[in-house]
């Protein structure tokens, strides 16, 4: 249970390597179940806390910030930090980084939900400063720094990552993968169900089951998505 609380991937792999072959399935099931329970408790706690919106209404005075630096004074290539002012699927993520004009943080469209109003984003890089020819509006493009920003809250040592390591480890031996496939599908459904931040795509989750090799039987991969989606998550 202590291991399921989360630790470095290298440590998890080292401990898993010590497990006797006959107990591998039991260990993987226990780790995934415990890790999922820890993650569910964390998510329930987060939901119970004060709701923080992703968007806010346009202020009466507009989006410009008084006392900020003028756009023409912002240097391309400089590193800045700031706070999220708005985040939406249609318009993206905007950050007040000390300029009179918010900068647009260039992140994948579906990553907008990781950012909420008031989130601090560090180590951004000013990539572009321009002015629209028709409207004269200023536009500032920001790029997230490596390993920084609101998404940096996602720790590599979360319980769900222990669950992923256990699944990948159990799926490793190709000669045993076919026999373990029903168990692997259920474990994968459990781990994916608590990936609230969508760190891994569905395809990447499926990739955990091949352990760097090939699926034992082609038909199993065809049936896998349905099996994962209908599998029950342990309580």
Rosetta blueprint (number, residue, H / E / L):
1 X L
2 X L
3 X H
4 X H
5 X H
6 X L
7 X L
8 X L
9 X H
10 X H
11 X H
12 X H
13 X H
14 X H
15 X H
16 X H
17 X L
18 X L
19 X L
20 X L
21 X H
22 X H
23 X H
24 X H
25 X H
26 X H
27 X H
28 X H
29 X H
30 X H
31 X H
32 X H
33 X H
34 X H
35 X H
36 X H
37 X H
38 X H
39 X H
40 X H
41 X H
42 X H
43 X H
44 X H
45 X H
46 X H
47 X H
48 X H
49 X L
50 X L
51 X L
52 X L
53 X L
54 X L
55 X L
56 X L
57 X L
58 X L
59 X L
60 X L
61 X L
62 X L
63 X L
64 X L
65 X L
66 X L
67 X L
68 X L
69 X E
70 X L
71 X H
72 X H
73 X H
74 X L
75 X L
76 X L
77 X L
78 X L
79 X E
80 X E
81 X E
82 X E
83 X E
84 X E
85 X E
86 X E
87 X E
88 X E
89 X L
90 X L
91 X L
92 X E
93 X E
94 X E
95 X E
96 X E
97 X L
98 X L
99 X E
100 X L
101 X L
102 X L
103 X E
104 X E
105 X E
106 X E
107 X L
108 X L
109 X H
110 X H
111 X H
112 X H
113 X H
114 X H
115 X L
116 X L
117 X L
118 X L
119 X L
120 X E
121 X E
122 X E
123 X E
124 X E
125 X E
126 X E
127 X E
128 X E
129 X E
130 X E
131 X E
132 X L
133 X L
134 X L
135 X L
136 X L
137 X L
138 X E
139 X E
140 X E
141 X E
142 X E
143 X E
144 X L
145 X L
146 X L
147 X L
148 X L
149 X L
150 X H
151 X H
152 X H
153 X H
154 X L
155 X L
156 X L
157 X L
158 X L
159 X H
160 X H
161 X H
162 X H
163 X H
164 X H
165 X H
166 X H
167 X H
168 X H
169 X H
170 X H
171 X L
172 X L
173 X L
174 X H
175 X H
176 X H
177 X H
178 X H
179 X H
180 X H
181 X H
182 X H
183 X H
184 X H
185 X H
186 X H
187 X H
188 X H
189 X H
190 X H
191 X H
192 X H
193 X H
194 X L
195 X L
196 X L
197 X L
198 X L
199 X L
200 X L
201 X L
202 X H
203 X H
204 X H
205 X H
206 X H
207 X H
208 X L
209 X L
210 X L
211 X L
212 X L
213 X L
214 X L
215 X L
216 X L
217 X L
218 X H
219 X H
220 X H
221 X H
222 X H
223 X H
224 X H
225 X H
226 X H
227 X H
228 X H
229 X H
230 X H
231 X L
232 X L
233 X L
234 X L
235 X L
